[in-house]
């Protein structure tokens, strides 16, 4: 799960001619972004605790 995966899903959604497919791709992009944000947040919290 990464930002590049989210970007790829969003780009595919933008190019999609099928509205349902585009919605599914955007949903996946949002999930990828949320996962990436959570992972980054956990890393920051871990770094702050060890300081």
PEFENNOR-V218006 format. One record per residue. RES is the residue in one letter. PHI is phi in whole degrees, -180 to 180 (* if undefined). Layout:
res/phi
RES/PHI
RES/PHI
This chain:
res/phi
X/*
X/-157
X/-65
X/-67
X/-65
X/-61
X/-63
X/-63
X/-62
X/-64
X/-65
X/-64
X/-64
X/-64
X/-89
X/-68
X/-92
X/-100
X/-62
X/-64
X/-63
X/-61
X/-64
X/-63
X/-66
X/-66
X/-62
X/-65
X/-62
X/-64
X/-62
X/-63
X/-63
X/-62
X/-64
X/-65
X/-64
X/-62
X/-65
X/-65
X/-61
X/-63
X/-64
X/-65
X/-62
X/-64
X/-64
X/-66
X/-69
X/-82
X/-81
